Amino acid sequence: MIFEEKRVNSRKIYEGAILNVRVDTVTARKGHAHREIIEHNGAVAAVALTADDRIVMVKQYRYAAGRVVLEIPAGKIDRGETDPQAAMQRELKEETGYTAEDIRYLGCINPSVAYSEEVIHLYLMTGLSPGDQKLDEDEALEVELMPFDEVCRMTEQGELSDAKTVAAVLMARAQR
C-alpha cells in the first residue's frame, strides 16, 4: 500500500522572480514530516526541426552548472501566461529568431518530483522560418543548427546533460 502524505500547514520561506520556496508540514507514517518545495510557474522546451532535418540548438553559459550547456530552446512560462504553446512560440522567437508553422505537443516532464512543482511542456516544432532574435537583457546565447541524427547520438551517448533536452529529443525521435 502506498501512503499518501497530506499537507497540515505551509510556510513560504523565499519569494523570488523565478521561483518561490515553501516548507510544508505533512502527515507521515509516524507523525509529521517537513517537505521543502520549490514553486515554479512551469516551463516550455522544443525540438525545433528545420526542413533539412537539423535541430535548432542553443549554447549558453549556465551559472548553476558552471559551464556552457548545449540545449534546445526553452524558457519559463511567465506569470499570467496560461497557454504553454504560446509561451513556446514566444521563447523560440526570442531565443533563436525562428517561428514555427507546425507545433506538436510531445508531453510533459517533472524535472525533479522530490522537491519541485515545475512541469516542463515539450514540443516538436516544424515549418520553421528564420528571423531576428529578441533576447532578454540578461541573455547571451548562440544558435547552432545540428543534424537530428547527431543530436540523437549525443543524447544516447550521454554527451548532453540537460534533462529537458534529453527527454524532448528522445520523445521527438519516438514520435516522428
SULRA-V395452 format. One record per backbone hydrogen bond with DSSP energy under -0.5 kcal/mol. CO is the residue of the C=O (numbers start at 0). NH is the residue of the N-H. Records with the same first field share a line. If there is no record, write none. Layout:
CO: NH ; NH
This chain:
0: 2
1: 3
2: 4
5: 26
8: 24
10: 22
13: 20
17: 40
18: 15
19: 38
20: 12 ; 13
21: 23 ; 36
22: 10
23: 25 ; 34
24: 7 ; 8
25: 32
27: 30
29: 31
30: 27
32: 25
34: 23 ; 36
36: 21 ; 38
37: 39 ; 116
38: 19
41: 76
42: 120
43: 74
44: 122
45: 47 ; 72
46: 48 ; 124
47: 49 ; 55
49: 52
52: 147
53: 49
54: 56 ; 145
55: 72
56: 143
57: 70
58: 141
59: 68
60: 62
61: 65 ; 66
66: 61
68: 59 ; 70
70: 57
72: 45
74: 43
75: 77
77: 80
81: 83
82: 86
83: 87
84: 88
85: 89
86: 90
87: 91
88: 92
89: 93
90: 94
91: 95 ; 96 ; 97
92: 96
93: 133
98: 128
101: 125
103: 123
106: 121
108: 110 ; 119
111: 114 ; 115
114: 37
118: 42 ; 120
119: 108
120: 44
121: 105 ; 106
122: 46
123: 103
124: 48
125: 100 ; 101
126: 100
128: 98
135: 138
139: 60
141: 58
143: 56 ; 145
145: 54
146: 150
147: 151
148: 152
149: 153
150: 154
151: 155
152: 156
153: 158 ; 159
154: 157
160: 162
161: 165
162: 166
163: 167
164: 168
165: 169
166: 170
167: 171
168: 172
169: 173
170: 174
171: 175
172: 175
